[in-house]
């Protein structure tokens, strides 16, 4: 089972988005800013690695927020 909370109880917009995804050839995604929820999508490992580097830089600058995620 899933833990209590949003992941275990998605809202209508999350269900609609999962059932009708946007067009694209993405294989990877990573949230790069936990304050805004900005999430980047990529279709190659190299693009994803660059996005993960962006997340790590954000985490270094926002350690308390990043550590609680």
PDB file of N, CA, C, O and CB in Angstrom:
ATOM      1  N   UNK A   1       0.802  -1.179   0.000  1.00  0.00           N
ATOM      2  CA  UNK A   1       0.000   0.000   0.000  1.00  0.00           C
ATOM      3  C   UNK A   1       0.851   1.251   0.000  1.00  0.00           C
ATOM      4  O   UNK A   1       2.050   1.214   0.279  1.00  0.00           O
ATOM      5  CB  UNK A   1      -0.916  -0.007   1.170  1.00  0.00           C
ATOM      6  N   UNK A   2       0.222   2.331  -0.311  1.00  0.00           N
ATOM      7  CA  UNK A   2       0.885   3.620  -0.313  1.00  0.00           C
ATOM      8  C   UNK A   2       0.725   4.293   1.044  1.00  0.00           C
ATOM      9  O   UNK A   2      -0.238   4.028   1.762  1.00  0.00           O
ATOM     10  CB  UNK A   2       0.327   4.512  -1.427  1.00  0.00           C
ATOM     11  N   UNK A   3       1.667   5.162   1.395  1.00  0.00           N
ATOM     12  CA  UNK A   3       1.559   5.874   2.667  1.00  0.00           C
ATOM     13  C   UNK A   3       0.411   6.877   2.617  1.00  0.00           C
ATOM     14  O   UNK A   3      -0.004   7.295   1.536  1.00  0.00           O
ATOM     15  CB  UNK A   3       2.882   6.591   3.004  1.00  0.00           C
ATOM     16  N   UNK A   4      -0.097   7.259   3.771  1.00  0.00           N
ATOM     17  CA  UNK A   4      -1.139   8.287   3.784  1.00  0.00           C
ATOM     18  C   UNK A   4      -0.583   9.586   3.215  1.00  0.00           C
ATOM     19  O   UNK A   4       0.612   9.858   3.333  1.00  0.00           O
ATOM     20  CB  UNK A   4      -1.681   8.509   5.221  1.00  0.00           C
ATOM     21  N   UNK A   5      -1.420  10.363   2.616  1.00  0.00           N
ATOM     22  CA  UNK A   5      -0.990  11.643   2.079  1.00  0.00           C
ATOM     23  C   UNK A   5      -1.269  11.749   0.595  1.00  0.00           C
ATOM     24  O   UNK A   5      -1.957  10.902   0.025  1.00  0.00           O
ATOM     25  CB  UNK A   5       0.479  11.854   2.343  1.00  0.00           C
ATOM     26  N   UNK A   6      -0.734  12.792  -0.039  1.00  0.00           N
ATOM     27  CA  UNK A   6      -1.050  13.062  -1.441  1.00  0.00           C
ATOM     28  C   UNK A   6      -0.746  11.905  -2.392  1.00  0.00           C
ATOM     29  O   UNK A   6      -1.515  11.658  -3.321  1.00  0.00           O
ATOM     30  CB  UNK A   6      -0.299  14.266  -1.888  1.00  0.00           C
ATOM     31  N   UNK A   7       0.365  11.192  -2.177  1.00  0.00           N
ATOM     32  CA  UNK A   7       0.693  10.120  -3.119  1.00  0.00           C
ATOM     33  C   UNK A   7      -0.324   8.978  -3.026  1.00  0.00           C
ATOM     34  O   UNK A   7      -0.566   8.280  -4.011  1.00  0.00           O
ATOM     35  CB  UNK A   7       2.115   9.589  -2.851  1.00  0.00           C
ATOM     36  N   UNK A   8      -0.910   8.791  -1.861  1.00  0.00           N
ATOM     37  CA  UNK A   8      -1.889   7.738  -1.689  1.00  0.00           C
ATOM     38  C   UNK A   8      -3.307   8.193  -1.984  1.00  0.00           C
ATOM     39  O   UNK A   8      -4.231   7.380  -1.976  1.00  0.00           O
ATOM     40  CB  UNK A   8      -1.814   7.205  -0.301  1.00  0.00           C
ATOM     41  N   UNK A   9      -3.495   9.485  -2.245  1.00  0.00           N
ATOM     42  CA  UNK A   9      -4.820  10.032  -2.473  1.00  0.00           C
ATOM     43  C   UNK A   9      -4.721  11.178  -3.474  1.00  0.00           C
ATOM     44  O   UNK A   9      -4.894  12.337  -3.100  1.00  0.00           O
ATOM     45  CB  UNK A   9      -5.459  10.510  -1.145  1.00  0.00           C
ATOM     46  N   UNK A  10      -4.442  10.868  -4.758  1.00  0.00           N
ATOM     47  CA  UNK A  10      -4.273  11.939  -5.740  1.00  0.00           C
ATOM     48  C   UNK A  10      -5.583  12.668  -6.008  1.00  0.00           C
ATOM     49  O   UNK A  10      -6.667  12.091  -5.915  1.00  0.00           O
ATOM     50  CB  UNK A  10      -3.720  11.377  -7.042  1.00  0.00           C
ATOM     51  N   UNK A  11      -5.460  13.935  -6.339  1.00  0.00           N
ATOM     52  CA  UNK A  11      -6.624  14.737  -6.680  1.00  0.00           C
ATOM     53  C   UNK A  11      -7.075  14.482  -8.107  1.00  0.00           C
ATOM     54  O   UNK A  11      -6.407  13.784  -8.869  1.00  0.00           O
ATOM     55  CB  UNK A  11      -6.324  16.209  -6.487  1.00  0.00           C
ATOM     56  N   UNK A  12      -8.215  15.056  -8.457  1.00  0.00           N
ATOM     57  CA  UNK A  12      -8.787  14.858  -9.791  1.00  0.00           C
ATOM     58  C   UNK A  12      -7.842  15.340 -10.883  1.00  0.00           C
ATOM     59  O   UNK A  12      -7.737  14.696 -11.927  1.00  0.00           O
ATOM     60  CB  UNK A  12     -10.123  15.584  -9.907  1.00  0.00           C
ATOM     61  N   UNK A  13      -7.146  16.469 -10.666  1.00  0.00           N
ATOM     62  CA  UNK A  13      -6.259  16.977 -11.712  1.00  0.00           C
ATOM     63  C   UNK A  13      -5.075  16.038 -11.935  1.00  0.00           C
ATOM     64  O   UNK A  13      -4.619  15.888 -13.069  1.00  0.00           O
ATOM     65  CB  UNK A  13      -5.756  18.381 -11.349  1.00  0.00           C
ATOM     66  N   UNK A  14      -4.568  15.402 -10.875  1.00  0.00           N
ATOM     67  CA  UNK A  14      -3.459  14.454 -11.023  1.00  0.00           C
ATOM     68  C   UNK A  14      -3.913  13.210 -11.778  1.00  0.00           C
ATOM     69  O   UNK A  14      -3.176  12.692 -12.617  1.00  0.00           O
ATOM     70  CB  UNK A  14      -2.894  14.060  -9.643  1.00  0.00           C
ATOM     71  N   UNK A  15      -5.096  12.737 -11.496  1.00  0.00           N
ATOM     72  CA  UNK A  15      -5.626  11.565 -12.190  1.00  0.00           C
ATOM     73  C   UNK A  15      -5.857  11.885 -13.669  1.00  0.00           C
ATOM     74  O   UNK A  15      -5.532  11.078 -14.540  1.00  0.00           O
ATOM     75  CB  UNK A  15      -6.941  11.090 -11.528  1.00  0.00           C
ATOM     76  N   UNK A  16      -6.416  13.057 -13.947  1.00  0.00           N
ATOM     77  CA  UNK A  16      -6.653  13.470 -15.330  1.00  0.00           C
ATOM     78  C   UNK A  16      -5.334  13.597 -16.083  1.00  0.00           C
ATOM     79  O   UNK A  16      -5.236  13.160 -17.230  1.00  0.00           O
ATOM     80  CB  UNK A  16      -7.421  14.802 -15.374  1.00  0.00           C
ATOM     81  N   UNK A  17      -4.326  14.186 -15.459  1.00  0.00           N
ATOM     82  CA  UNK A  17      -3.020  14.353 -16.106  1.00  0.00           C
ATOM     83  C   UNK A  17      -2.368  13.003 -16.380  1.00  0.00           C
ATOM     84  O   UNK A  17      -1.749  12.821 -17.429  1.00  0.00           O
ATOM     85  CB  UNK A  17      -2.094  15.215 -15.235  1.00  0.00           C
ATOM     86  N   UNK A  18      -2.493  12.067 -15.467  1.00  0.00           N
ATOM     87  CA  UNK A  18      -1.904  10.735 -15.672  1.00  0.00           C
ATOM     88  C   UNK A  18      -2.626   9.969 -16.778  1.00  0.00           C
ATOM     89  O   UNK A  18      -2.004   9.215 -17.526  1.00  0.00           O
ATOM     90  CB  UNK A  18      -1.945   9.926 -14.366  1.00  0.00           C
ATOM     91  N   UNK A  19      -3.915  10.162 -16.877  1.00  0.00           N
ATOM     92  CA  UNK A  19      -4.695   9.456 -17.891  1.00  0.00           C
ATOM     93  C   UNK A  19      -4.569  10.094 -19.272  1.00  0.00           C
ATOM     94  O   UNK A  19      -4.795   9.437 -20.288  1.00  0.00           O
ATOM     95  CB  UNK A  19      -6.150   9.412 -17.482  1.00  0.00           C
ATOM     96  N   UNK A  20      -4.208  11.378 -19.305  1.00  0.00           N
ATOM     97  CA  UNK A  20      -4.103  12.119 -20.565  1.00  0.00           C
ATOM     98  C   UNK A  20      -2.800  12.917 -20.584  1.00  0.00           C
ATOM     99  O   UNK A  20      -2.838  14.146 -20.526  1.00  0.00           O
ATOM    100  CB  UNK A  20      -5.327  13.065 -20.757  1.00  0.00           C
ATOM    101  N   UNK A  21      -1.656  12.251 -20.664  1.00  0.00           N
ATOM    102  CA  UNK A  21      -0.380  12.968 -20.583  1.00  0.00           C
ATOM    103  C   UNK A  21      -0.150  13.879 -21.784  1.00  0.00           C
ATOM    104  O   UNK A  21      -0.681  13.651 -22.871  1.00  0.00           O
ATOM    105  CB  UNK A  21       0.765  11.980 -20.470  1.00  0.00           C
ATOM    106  N   UNK A  22       0.652  14.915 -21.561  1.00  0.00           N
ATOM    107  CA  UNK A  22       1.024  15.822 -22.648  1.00  0.00           C
ATOM    108  C   UNK A  22       1.868  15.068 -23.668  1.00  0.00           C
ATOM    109  O   UNK A  22       2.570  14.117 -23.322  1.00  0.00           O
ATOM    110  CB  UNK A  22       1.794  17.059 -22.104  1.00  0.00           C
ATOM    111  N   UNK A  23       1.797  15.493 -24.914  1.00  0.00           N
ATOM    112  CA  UNK A  23       2.599  14.882 -25.966  1.00  0.00           C
ATOM    113  C   UNK A  23       4.078  15.148 -25.696  1.00  0.00           C
ATOM    114  O   UNK A  23       4.447  16.248 -25.284  1.00  0.00           O
ATOM    115  CB  UNK A  23       2.189  15.423 -27.360  1.00  0.00           C
ATOM    116  N   UNK A  24       4.908  14.163 -25.923  1.00  0.00           N
ATOM    117  CA  UNK A  24       6.337  14.354 -25.757  1.00  0.00           C
ATOM    118  C   UNK A  24       7.068  13.029 -25.732  1.00  0.00           C
ATOM    119  O   UNK A  24       6.457  11.963 -25.649  1.00  0.00           O
ATOM    120  CB  UNK A  24       6.623  15.129 -24.491  1.00  0.00           C
ATOM    121  N   UNK A  25       8.383  13.114 -25.806  1.00  0.00           N
ATOM    122  CA  UNK A  25       9.195  11.903 -25.818  1.00  0.00           C
ATOM    123  C   UNK A  25      10.069  11.800 -24.570  1.00  0.00           C
ATOM    124  O   UNK A  25      11.186  11.287 -24.636  1.00  0.00           O
ATOM    125  CB  UNK A  25      10.065  11.868 -27.067  1.00  0.00           C
ATOM    126  N   UNK A  26       9.576  12.275 -23.455  1.00  0.00           N
ATOM    127  CA  UNK A  26      10.344  12.314 -22.221  1.00  0.00           C
ATOM    128  C   UNK A  26      10.484  10.927 -21.604  1.00  0.00           C
ATOM    129  O   UNK A  26       9.564  10.110 -21.636  1.00  0.00           O
ATOM    130  CB  UNK A  26       9.693  13.262 -21.231  1.00  0.00           C
ATOM    131  N   UNK A  27      11.662  10.692 -21.045  1.00  0.00           N
ATOM    132  CA  UNK A  27      11.912   9.474 -20.289  1.00  0.00           C
ATOM    133  C   UNK A  27      12.207   9.776 -18.833  1.00  0.00           C
ATOM    134  O   UNK A  27      12.053   8.913 -17.968  1.00  0.00           O
ATOM    135  CB  UNK A  27      13.060   8.701 -20.899  1.00  0.00           C
ATOM    136  N   UNK A  28      12.632  11.007 -18.561  1.00  0.00           N
ATOM    137  CA  UNK A  28      13.107  11.377 -17.226  1.00  0.00           C
ATOM    138  C   UNK A  28      12.417  12.649 -16.754  1.00  0.00           C
ATOM    139  O   UNK A  28      11.991  13.480 -17.557  1.00  0.00           O
ATOM    140  CB  UNK A  28      14.637  11.567 -17.225  1.00  0.00           C
ATOM    141  N   UNK A  29      12.317  12.784 -15.438  1.00  0.00           N
ATOM    142  CA  UNK A  29      11.872  14.050 -14.865  1.00  0.00           C
ATOM    143  C   UNK A  29      12.500  14.209 -13.496  1.00  0.00           C
ATOM    144  O   UNK A  29      12.806  13.226 -12.820  1.00  0.00           O
ATOM    145  CB  UNK A  29      10.323  14.118 -14.774  1.00  0.00           C
ATOM    146  N   UNK A  30      12.690  15.455 -13.096  1.00  0.00           N
ATOM    147  CA  UNK A  30      13.236  15.748 -11.775  1.00  0.00           C
ATOM    148  C   UNK A  30      12.745  17.133 -11.354  1.00  0.00           C
ATOM    149  O   UNK A  30      12.768  18.078 -12.142  1.00  0.00           O
ATOM    150  CB  UNK A  30      14.805  15.679 -11.777  1.00  0.00           C
ATOM    151  N   UNK A  31      12.304  17.238 -10.109  1.00  0.00           N
ATOM    152  CA  UNK A  31      11.937  18.533  -9.556  1.00  0.00           C
ATOM    153  C   UNK A  31      13.223  19.246  -9.179  1.00  0.00           C
ATOM    154  O   UNK A  31      14.046  18.699  -8.445  1.00  0.00           O
ATOM    155  CB  UNK A  31      10.979  18.388  -8.323  1.00  0.00           C
ATOM    156  N   UNK A  32      13.401  20.466  -9.679  1.00  0.00           N
ATOM    157  CA  UNK A  32      14.657  21.181  -9.457  1.00  0.00           C
ATOM    158  C   UNK A  32      14.521  22.317  -8.459  1.00  0.00           C
ATOM    159  O   UNK A  32      15.517  22.957  -8.120  1.00  0.00           O
ATOM    160  CB  UNK A  32      15.175  21.721 -10.758  1.00  0.00           C
ATOM    161  N   UNK A  33      13.314  22.583  -7.983  1.00  0.00           N
ATOM    162  CA  UNK A  33      13.087  23.635  -6.997  1.00  0.00           C
ATOM    163  C   UNK A  33      11.898  23.213  -6.140  1.00  0.00           C
ATOM    164  O   UNK A  33      10.753  23.236  -6.592  1.00  0.00           O
ATOM    165  CB  UNK A  33      12.832  25.030  -7.686  1.00  0.00           C
ATOM    166  N   UNK A  34      12.183  22.828  -4.901  1.00  0.00           N
ATOM    167  CA  UNK A  34      11.108  22.341  -4.036  1.00  0.00           C
ATOM    168  C   UNK A  34      10.209  23.459  -3.527  1.00  0.00           C
ATOM    169  O   UNK A  34       9.097  23.192  -3.071  1.00  0.00           O
ATOM    170  CB  UNK A  34      11.690  21.593  -2.865  1.00  0.00           C
ATOM    171  N   UNK A  35      10.672  24.711  -3.595  1.00  0.00           N
ATOM    172  CA  UNK A  35       9.817  25.821  -3.177  1.00  0.00           C
ATOM    173  C   UNK A  35       8.717  26.097  -4.199  1.00  0.00           C
ATOM    174  O   UNK A  35       7.566  26.337  -3.832  1.00  0.00           O
ATOM    175  CB  UNK A  35      10.656  27.081  -2.960  1.00  0.00           C
ATOM    176  N   UNK A  36       9.075  26.061  -5.482  1.00  0.00           N
ATOM    177  CA  UNK A  36       8.104  26.374  -6.534  1.00  0.00           C
ATOM    178  C   UNK A  36       7.494  25.140  -7.171  1.00  0.00           C
ATOM    179  O   UNK A  36       6.450  25.224  -7.818  1.00  0.00           O
ATOM    180  CB  UNK A  36       8.755  27.206  -7.596  1.00  0.00           C
ATOM    181  N   UNK A  37       8.146  23.984  -6.992  1.00  0.00           N
ATOM    182  CA  UNK A  37       7.685  22.760  -7.627  1.00  0.00           C
ATOM    183  C   UNK A  37       8.110  22.635  -9.077  1.00  0.00           C
ATOM    184  O   UNK A  37       7.643  21.745  -9.787  1.00  0.00           O
ATOM    185  CB  UNK A  37       6.206  22.678  -7.540  1.00  0.00           C
ATOM    186  N   UNK A  38       9.007  23.534  -9.531  1.00  0.00           N
ATOM    187  CA  UNK A  38       9.462  23.472 -10.922  1.00  0.00           C
ATOM    188  C   UNK A  38      10.052  22.098 -11.217  1.00  0.00           C
ATOM    189  O   UNK A  38      10.949  21.629 -10.515  1.00  0.00           O
ATOM    190  CB  UNK A  38      10.505  24.581 -11.208  1.00  0.00           C
ATOM    191  N   UNK A  39       9.547  21.472 -12.245  1.00  0.00           N
ATOM    192  CA  UNK A  39       9.985  20.137 -12.644  1.00  0.00           C
ATOM    193  C   UNK A  39      10.412  20.184 -14.094  1.00  0.00           C
ATOM    194  O   UNK A  39       9.718  20.745 -14.942  1.00  0.00           O
ATOM    195  CB  UNK A  39       8.865  19.084 -12.430  1.00  0.00           C
ATOM    196  N   UNK A  40      11.575  19.580 -14.377  1.00  0.00           N
ATOM    197  CA  UNK A  40      12.095  19.555 -15.737  1.00  0.00           C
ATOM    198  C   UNK A  40      12.004  18.140 -16.291  1.00  0.00           C
ATOM    199  O   UNK A  40      12.239  17.165 -15.578  1.00  0.00           O
ATOM    200  CB  UNK A  40      13.552  20.066 -15.780  1.00  0.00           C
ATOM    201  N   UNK A  41      11.664  18.043 -17.556  1.00  0.00           N
ATOM    202  CA  UNK A  41      11.522  16.777 -18.254  1.00  0.00           C
ATOM    203  C   UNK A  41      12.605  16.689 -19.318  1.00  0.00           C
ATOM    204  O   UNK A  41      13.000  17.705 -19.891  1.00  0.00           O
ATOM    205  CB  UNK A  41      10.107  16.634 -18.881  1.00  0.00           C
ATOM    206  N   UNK A  42      13.084  15.484 -19.585  1.00  0.00           N
ATOM    207  CA  UNK A  42      14.131  15.320 -20.597  1.00  0.00           C
ATOM    208  C   UNK A  42      13.972  13.980 -21.299  1.00  0.00           C
ATOM    209  O   UNK A  42      13.350  13.050 -20.787  1.00  0.00           O
ATOM    210  CB  UNK A  42      15.534  15.429 -19.959  1.00  0.00           C
ATOM    211  N   UNK A  43      14.560  13.914 -22.495  1.00  0.00           N
ATOM    212  CA  UNK A  43      14.457  12.687 -23.276  1.00  0.00           C
ATOM    213  C   UNK A  43      15.782  11.942 -23.373  1.00  0.00           C
ATOM    214  O   UNK A  43      15.826  10.828 -23.893  1.00  0.00           O
ATOM    215  CB  UNK A  43      13.952  13.001 -24.661  1.00  0.00           C
ATOM    216  N   UNK A  44      16.869  12.546 -22.876  1.00  0.00           N
ATOM    217  CA  UNK A  44      18.160  11.861 -22.913  1.00  0.00           C
ATOM    218  C   UNK A  44      18.778  11.834 -21.520  1.00  0.00           C
ATOM    219  O   UNK A  44      18.449  12.653 -20.662  1.00  0.00           O
ATOM    220  CB  UNK A  44      19.116  12.547 -23.914  1.00  0.00           C
ATOM    221  N   UNK A  45      19.675  10.882 -21.316  1.00  0.00           N
ATOM    222  CA  UNK A  45      20.369  10.787 -20.038  1.00  0.00           C
ATOM    223  C   UNK A  45      21.214  12.040 -19.797  1.00  0.00           C
ATOM    224  O   UNK A  45      21.295  12.515 -18.664  1.00  0.00           O
ATOM    225  CB  UNK A  45      21.253   9.524 -19.997  1.00  0.00           C
ATOM    226  N   UNK A  46      21.842  12.582 -20.839  1.00  0.00           N
ATOM    227  CA  UNK A  46      22.669  13.780 -20.686  1.00  0.00           C
ATOM    228  C   UNK A  46      21.841  14.977 -20.221  1.00  0.00           C
ATOM    229  O   UNK A  46      22.274  15.734 -19.352  1.00  0.00           O
ATOM    230  CB  UNK A  46      23.369  14.111 -22.006  1.00  0.00           C
ATOM    231  N   UNK A  47      20.655  15.149 -20.798  1.00  0.00           N
ATOM    232  CA  UNK A  47      19.775  16.237 -20.365  1.00  0.00           C
ATOM    233  C   UNK A  47      19.357  16.029 -18.912  1.00  0.00           C
ATOM    234  O   UNK A  47      19.341  16.972 -18.120  1.00  0.00           O
ATOM    235  CB  UNK A  47      18.527  16.327 -21.276  1.00  0.00           C
ATOM    236  N   UNK A  48      19.025  14.806 -18.576  1.00  0.00           N
ATOM    237  CA  UNK A  48      18.613  14.498 -17.208  1.00  0.00           C
ATOM    238  C   UNK A  48      19.751  14.766 -16.226  1.00  0.00           C
ATOM    239  O   UNK A  48      19.529  15.334 -15.156  1.00  0.00           O
ATOM    240  CB  UNK A  48      18.152  13.036 -17.102  1.00  0.00           C
ATOM    241  N   UNK A  49      20.958  14.362 -16.584  1.00  0.00           N
ATOM    242  CA  UNK A  49      22.103  14.607 -15.710  1.00  0.00           C
ATOM    243  C   UNK A  49      22.296  16.098 -15.469  1.00  0.00           C
ATOM    244  O   UNK A  49      22.620  16.504 -14.354  1.00  0.00           O
ATOM    245  CB  UNK A  49      23.372  14.002 -16.312  1.00  0.00           C
ATOM    246  N   UNK A  50      22.103  16.917 -16.498  1.00  0.00           N
ATOM    247  CA  UNK A  50      22.209  18.376 -16.344  1.00  0.00           C
ATOM    248  C   UNK A  50      21.111  18.888 -15.416  1.00  0.00           C
ATOM    249  O   UNK A  50      21.355  19.779 -14.602  1.00  0.00           O
ATOM    250  CB  UNK A  50      22.120  19.083 -17.723  1.00  0.00           C
ATOM    251  N   UNK A  51      19.909  18.337 -15.529  1.00  0.00           N
ATOM    252  CA  UNK A  51      18.813  18.752 -14.649  1.00  0.00           C
ATOM    253  C   UNK A  51      19.076  18.335 -13.205  1.00  0.00           C
ATOM    254  O   UNK A  51      18.769  19.087 -12.280  1.00  0.00           O
ATOM    255  CB  UNK A  51      17.485  18.157 -15.131  1.00  0.00           C
ATOM    256  N   UNK A  52      19.638  17.155 -13.005  1.00  0.00           N
ATOM    257  CA  UNK A  52      19.986  16.696 -11.654  1.00  0.00           C
ATOM    258  C   UNK A  52      21.064  17.600 -11.061  1.00  0.00           C
ATOM    259  O   UNK A  52      21.037  17.894  -9.866  1.00  0.00           O
ATOM    260  CB  UNK A  52      20.471  15.218 -11.680  1.00  0.00           C
ATOM    261  N   UNK A  53      22.005  18.037 -11.882  1.00  0.00           N
ATOM    262  CA  UNK A  53      23.036  18.979 -11.412  1.00  0.00           C
ATOM    263  C   UNK A  53      22.382  20.281 -10.958  1.00  0.00           C
ATOM    264  O   UNK A  53      22.814  20.892  -9.980  1.00  0.00           O
ATOM    265  CB  UNK A  53      24.083  19.261 -12.531  1.00  0.00           C
ATOM    266  N   UNK A  54      21.335  20.704 -11.677  1.00  0.00           N
ATOM    267  CA  UNK A  54      20.600  21.913 -11.283  1.00  0.00           C
ATOM    268  C   UNK A  54      19.918  21.695  -9.928  1.00  0.00           C
ATOM    269  O   UNK A  54      19.935  22.584  -9.077  1.00  0.00           O
ATOM    270  CB  UNK A  54      19.547  22.295 -12.366  1.00  0.00           C
ATOM    271  N   UNK A  55      19.325  20.529  -9.727  1.00  0.00           N
ATOM    272  CA  UNK A  55      18.716  20.212  -8.439  1.00  0.00           C
ATOM    273  C   UNK A  55      19.767  20.229  -7.329  1.00  0.00           C
ATOM    274  O   UNK A  55      19.531  20.803  -6.266  1.00  0.00           O
ATOM    275  CB  UNK A  55      18.021  18.840  -8.495  1.00  0.00           C
ATOM    276  N   UNK A  56      20.908  19.615  -7.563  1.00  0.00           N
ATOM    277  CA  UNK A  56      21.960  19.575  -6.543  1.00  0.00           C
ATOM    278  C   UNK A  56      22.443  20.970  -6.184  1.00  0.00           C
ATOM    279  O   UNK A  56      22.704  21.255  -5.015  1.00  0.00           O
ATOM    280  CB  UNK A  56      23.134  18.732  -7.023  1.00  0.00           C
ATOM    281  N   UNK A  57      22.564  21.845  -7.182  1.00  0.00           N
ATOM    282  CA  UNK A  57      22.955  23.236  -6.919  1.00  0.00           C
ATOM    283  C   UNK A  57      21.897  23.931  -6.077  1.00  0.00           C
ATOM    284  O   UNK A  57      22.219  24.682  -5.157  1.00  0.00           O
ATOM    285  CB  UNK A  57      23.173  24.005  -8.240  1.00  0.00           C
ATOM    286  N   UNK A  58      20.618  23.673  -6.400  1.00  0.00           N
ATOM    287  CA  UNK A  58      19.541  24.283  -5.622  1.00  0.00           C
ATOM    288  C   UNK A  58      19.583  23.765  -4.181  1.00  0.00           C
ATOM    289  O   UNK A  58      19.394  24.527  -3.234  1.00  0.00           O
ATOM    290  CB  UNK A  58      18.160  23.985  -6.269  1.00  0.00           C
ATOM    291  N   UNK A  59      19.833  22.467  -4.030  1.00  0.00           N
ATOM    292  CA  UNK A  59      19.893  21.885  -2.687  1.00  0.00           C
ATOM    293  C   UNK A  59      21.052  22.465  -1.878  1.00  0.00           C
ATOM    294  O   UNK A  59      20.912  22.691  -0.676  1.00  0.00           O
ATOM    295  CB  UNK A  59      20.028  20.362  -2.776  1.00  0.00           C
ATOM    296  N   UNK A  60      22.180  22.703  -2.516  1.00  0.00           N
ATOM    297  CA  UNK A  60      23.304  23.309  -1.799  1.00  0.00           C
ATOM    298  C   UNK A  60      22.953  24.699  -1.301  1.00  0.00           C
ATOM    299  O   UNK A  60      23.387  25.101  -0.222  1.00  0.00           O
ATOM    300  CB  UNK A  60      24.537  23.374  -2.696  1.00  0.00           C
ATOM    301  N   UNK A  61      22.173  25.433  -2.077  1.00  0.00           N
ATOM    302  CA  UNK A  61      21.783  26.791  -1.695  1.00  0.00           C
ATOM    303  C   UNK A  61      20.598  26.808  -0.733  1.00  0.00           C
ATOM    304  O   UNK A  61      20.343  27.827  -0.090  1.00  0.00           O
ATOM    305  CB  UNK A  61      21.446  27.597  -2.933  1.00  0.00           C
ATOM    306  N   UNK A  62      19.876  25.705  -0.625  1.00  0.00           N
ATOM    307  CA  UNK A  62      18.654  25.647   0.189  1.00  0.00           C
ATOM    308  C   UNK A  62      18.646  24.376   1.038  1.00  0.00           C
ATOM    309  O   UNK A  62      17.657  23.644   1.073  1.00  0.00           O
ATOM    310  CB  UNK A  62      17.388  25.701  -0.712  1.00  0.00           C
ATOM    311  N   UNK A  63      19.742  24.131   1.707  1.00  0.00           N
ATOM    312  CA  UNK A  63      19.924  22.864   2.424  1.00  0.00           C
ATOM    313  C   UNK A  63      18.771  22.499   3.359  1.00  0.00           C
ATOM    314  O   UNK A  63      18.299  21.364   3.303  1.00  0.00           O
ATOM    315  CB  UNK A  63      21.189  22.921   3.217  1.00  0.00           C
ATOM    316  N   UNK A  64      18.296  23.409   4.217  1.00  0.00           N
ATOM    317  CA  UNK A  64      17.204  22.977   5.119  1.00  0.00           C
ATOM    318  C   UNK A  64      15.958  22.505   4.378  1.00  0.00           C
ATOM    319  O   UNK A  64      15.339  21.516   4.768  1.00  0.00           O
ATOM    320  CB  UNK A  64      16.822  24.113   6.046  1.00  0.00           C
ATOM    321  N   UNK A  65      15.592  23.205   3.317  1.00  0.00           N
ATOM    322  CA  UNK A  65      14.416  22.805   2.549  1.00  0.00           C
ATOM    323  C   UNK A  65      14.647  21.498   1.834  1.00  0.00           C
ATOM    324  O   UNK A  65      13.775  20.629   1.810  1.00  0.00           O
ATOM    325  CB  UNK A  65      14.040  23.878   1.549  1.00  0.00           C
ATOM    326  N   UNK A  66      15.831  21.357   1.246  1.00  0.00           N
ATOM    327  CA  UNK A  66      16.142  20.164   0.471  1.00  0.00           C
ATOM    328  C   UNK A  66      16.230  18.936   1.372  1.00  0.00           C
ATOM    329  O   UNK A  66      15.789  17.855   0.983  1.00  0.00           O
ATOM    330  CB  UNK A  66      17.451  20.354  -0.295  1.00  0.00           C
ATOM    331  N   UNK A  67      16.782  19.083   2.544  1.00  0.00           N
ATOM    332  CA  UNK A  67      16.933  17.949   3.458  1.00  0.00           C
ATOM    333  C   UNK A  67      15.599  17.419   3.961  1.00  0.00           C
ATOM    334  O   UNK A  67      15.499  16.253   4.343  1.00  0.00           O
ATOM    335  CB  UNK A  67      17.791  18.346   4.633  1.00  0.00           C
ATOM    336  N   UNK A  68      14.574  18.264   3.965  1.00  0.00           N
ATOM    337  CA  UNK A  68      13.269  17.815   4.452  1.00  0.00           C
ATOM    338  C   UNK A  68      12.454  17.111   3.380  1.00  0.00           C
ATOM    339  O   UNK A  68      11.352  16.638   3.657  1.00  0.00           O
ATOM    340  CB  UNK A  68      12.489  18.989   4.986  1.00  0.00           C
ATOM    341  N   UNK A  69      12.971  17.032   2.169  1.00  0.00           N
ATOM    342  CA  UNK A  69      12.231  16.402   1.057  1.00  0.00           C
ATOM    343  C   UNK A  69      12.490  14.924   0.992  1.00  0.00           C
ATOM    344  O   UNK A  69      11.950  14.240   0.122  1.00  0.00           O
ATOM    345  CB  UNK A  69      12.604  17.039  -0.272  1.00  0.00           C
TER     346      UNK A  69
END
